Amino acid sequence: MTVLTETEILANGQLLAAEILASRQTRLEAEAKKPPFKARRHYASALTGCARALVYGQTHWDQKKPFTTKSVAAMQDGQHEERLLIQELLADGFEVVEQQVQLDDDRYFVTGRVDGKIKWAGRRVPFECKRLQPFAYDRLQSVRDFYEDAFALKNLRQLTLYLLLNAEPLGLMILSNGLGARNIIPVPLDYALGESILRDLETANAHLKAQTLPDRIGYGKTCQFCPFTDICLPQVNFGEGAHMAEPELEEKLRRLQELKPLTAELEHLKKEIKTVVEGKEITVAGSYVVTGKWQERTVKAQEARTDRFWTFTVENLKTPND
């Protein structure tokens, strides 16, 4: 047997690691490059509140933006997490039925798959499993939080449709942050939201029959996640006040959007740490020592005044279909 040096062993390990990562990347790229296909019906998972997007899904399906390899990897991780969450329910003694059962509704020309139902108190409670980024997981603590986030509201619409079509008054949103944390949010059937979903479906179906397009919704965060922005947004008129900046600004804005989740996570961690160390002069945690003290400052009274300042928000018109 040939005896390898430590350097040779490490080099071989690096070759193996590179081969594994390259194989995974090849697999993800092959999945991302699969040609688009026309859906049989509207997808429940595509209910964004935009009837125009639903029509595009049937009429312009071949112009749908492809998924990125990052998107494919995230979806596959979500599928793995869904199976894990269901296995946990079963291991904890709950009876899970109708997993991934196809749901087709002829009246509204819509289809979907419920992740599963829990048999409980004489009912079958539909549930959806969602793996979230940690910062998004921390933000979604109640049903109300879903209404304040365009992407999360899409998930709520999906579950709401399932509740409507199954005539169930209650569902569950089972959330994971991918790091072992779990949150289960009861979702009562919101009839007002349900009616808005059915109106979108009816509007889309009427325009499909007439071979026309519904009016665009007002541009907002929903558009950032739409796979049809390339054929919809170029026709949008931003008004005479729109200023076209130099290309360098786009890169700075991209980096700003990347850092925003990290900033939110930083502030969340600081709040959690403060609740533990506040009022304690010395706190030891493993190799870390946190020292602190109370400080006071005197704020001088100021005359009333009106300050004028500029605020801005950043939205990406060409966000990939993540």
HELIX and SHEET records of a PDB file:
HELIX    1   1 GLU A    6  ALA A   32  1                                  27    
HELIX    2   2 ALA A   44  ALA A   46  5                                   3    
HELIX    3   3 ALA A   51  THR A   59  1                                   9    
HELIX    4   4 TRP A   61  GLN A   63  5                                   3    
HELIX    5   5 THR A   69  ALA A   91  1                                  23    
HELIX    6   6 PRO A  134  ARG A  139  1                                   6    
HELIX    7   7 VAL A  143  TYR A  147  1                                   5    
HELIX    8   8 ALA A  150  ASN A  166  1                                  17    
HELIX    9   9 TYR A  191  ALA A  210  1                                  20    
HELIX   10  10 LYS A  221  GLN A  224  1                                   4    
HELIX   11  11 THR A  229  CYS A  232  1                                   4    
HELIX   12  12 LEU A  233  GLN A  235  5                                   3    
HELIX   13  13 PRO A  247  VAL A  277  1                                  31    
SHEET    1   A 3 HIS A  42  TYR A  43  0                                        
SHEET    2   A 3 VAL A 110  VAL A 114  1                                        
SHEET    3   A 3 VAL A 101  ASP A 105 -1                                        
SHEET    1   B 5 GLU A  95  VAL A  97  0                                        
SHEET    2   B 5 GLY A 116  TRP A 120 -1                                        
SHEET    3   B 5 ARG A 123  ARG A 131 -1                                        
SHEET    4   B 5 LEU A 170  SER A 176  1                                        
SHEET    5   B 5 ARG A 182  PRO A 188 -1                                        
SHEET    1   C 2 ILE A 282  ALA A 285  0                                        
SHEET    2   C 2 TYR A 288  THR A 291 -1                                        
END                                                                             
